[in-house]
Amino acid sequence: MADMIVSFSIQQQQEVEAIVIDKDGAEALRYLSDLVGILKSRESHACGPKVAEGSPGQG
């Protein structure tokens, strides 16, 4: 699996901080579950769109 850089908005950073401060295990699990879904959806697009097969310059 290739390395991936993840960026969080300020709102997402605050949500993570709130989960940690509250020690809310259920909310943390929900957040991580959502995050895994997002990461998996981006995994298939890591190398960009598939280039059409054919002669160079024709794709």
N, C-alpha and C positions, 0 to 999 in steps of 0.2 A: 504494500500500500504506500502510495506517495505521501510525502509530507503535505500538510494543509495548514494554511494560516487562517485563523478565525478572528474576525473583528466583531466587537460588541458595541452597540450604541450606548450612549450614556444611560438611557432608560434600562437597557438590559443589564448594564453593570450595576445599577442601583438595585435591580430585582435580585441579582445574585447576592449582593451584599445583604439585602434584607433577609433572604433565605438563610444565609449563614448566621446573621445576628440573632434571628429568631430560633435558630436550630430546628427549623421545620423540615423534618425528614420526608414527609409526604409531598410537600411542595418541591423539595429538591429533586425527588425522584421524578415528579411530573415534568419539571423543567429539563432535566437531563434526558428524559425520554423524548421530549419534543426536539431537543438539540440533536440527538442521535438521528432522528428522522430527517432533520435538515441536512446534516452532514452526509447521510447516505444518499440523499437526493442529489447532492453536489458531487459525490464521488464519481458518478457515471459521466459527468461533464468536465472532469479535471483536465482532460487533454483537449477540450474544445470540441466543436462539432466534427463528425466524421467527414473526411474529405472524400469526394466522389472518386470512384476508381476510373482510371483512364490515363491518357497521355498527359504528361506535365503541361500545365497551362490550360488544360481543358476542364478542370474541376471546379 
